[in-house]
Amino acid sequence: MVSETDIEAAAEQRNDLPDADDVYDRNEEIPITELFDAVFVQSHTQFESFDELVAASPSNANSADELETVPHKAWDEFVAQTTDFEDEEALVMAARDHWVSKKLDLV
């Protein structure tokens, strides 16, 4: 996975990066399973997909579409136990960096 610092360094070495508006529309919602793609999930958890990760959480959720039904504290604890991250915020920030790296073709 590419960290934010790595993204900045890689971007500085490229003179052919696309314009942000060509990569992402601010009004467009990024599907959660695109943000947490299989490559990211498999690299940082014991699960094959984000749906599988959510389904294994301490809740009745069976897929990423039902993530909002997982109690926040329980989700943070589950993330800390089953991923490379200490909590949801760290997980989300790393997934964001991964997504940006893919969009900019830095990985």
FINU-557156 format. One line per 2 residues: number of its first residue (from 1); for each residue x, y, z of C-alpha. Coordinates in steps of 0.02 Angstrom, whole numbers. Each point is the difference from the previous one (the first is absolute). Example, Ala and Ser with C-alpha at 12.3 -4.5 7.8 and 13.67 -1.06 7.14 Angstrom:
BEGIN
1) 615/-225/390 ~ 69/172/-33
***
This chain:
BEGIN
1) 0/0/0 ~ 56/175/-36
3) 0/122/145 ~ -49/182/-16
5) 183/50/5 ~ 39/-128/-135
7) -143/68/-106 ~ 69/176/13
9) 176/-58/-45 ~ -62/-103/-148
11) -108/143/-61 ~ 146/121/7
13) 99/-114/-114 ~ -137/-5/-131
15) -36/140/-121 ~ -146/-88/-85
17) -125/-12/143 ~ -180/28/-53
19) -99/149/58 ~ -100/-38/158
21) -164/37/-90 ~ 43/-135/-128
23) 25/-129/137 ~ -138/39/122
25) -164/96/-4 ~ -27/81/171
27) -187/-32/-16 ~ 24/-185/-33
29) -5/-120/146 ~ 137/-131/1
31) -75/-174/25 ~ 65/-72/163
33) 54/-161/-86 ~ 103/102/-124
35) 86/91/143 ~ 29/-164/92
37) 42/-107/-151 ~ 58/-180/9
39) 184/46/-17 ~ -9/118/149
41) -104/-118/108 ~ 107/-152/-37
43) 159/98/34 ~ -56/64/170
45) -121/-128/70 ~ -31/-187/6
47) -151/22/-113 ~ -24/-13/-188
49) -122/145/-20 ~ -73/146/96
51) -169/-87/0 ~ 81/-149/86
53) 85/115/127 ~ -165/84/44
55) -93/-166/8 ~ 128/-65/126
57) -23/152/112 ~ -92/-12/166
59) -168/47/-74 ~ -140/-63/-110
61) 73/88/-152 ~ 32/-114/-148
63) 79/120/-124 ~ 79/171/-24
65) -174/69/-37 ~ -45/-36/181
67) 157/72/80 ~ -99/142/79
69) -91/-127/109 ~ 162/-51/88
71) 19/95/165 ~ 147/121/-14
73) 95/-59/155 ~ -21/-182/-49
75) 61/39/-177 ~ 155/93/66
77) 43/-148/112 ~ -29/-123/-141
79) 110/102/-119 ~ 139/5/131
81) -10/-189/23 ~ -15/-56/-181
83) 93/128/-105 ~ 168/88/-6
85) -82/157/70 ~ -36/62/175
87) -175/64/-39 ~ -124/46/-135
89) 79/170/-33 ~ 170/-76/-39
91) -83/-132/-110 ~ -98/131/-98
93) 151/114/-23 ~ 106/-144/-65
95) -139/-54/-119 ~ -15/179/-61
97) 187/7/-35 ~ -10/-166/-92
99) -147/62/-105 ~ 88/163/-44
101) 158/-96/-48 ~ -102/-110/-117
103) -89/149/-78 ~ 166/88/-31
105) 81/-161/-62 ~ 135/12/135
107) -7/-184/50
***
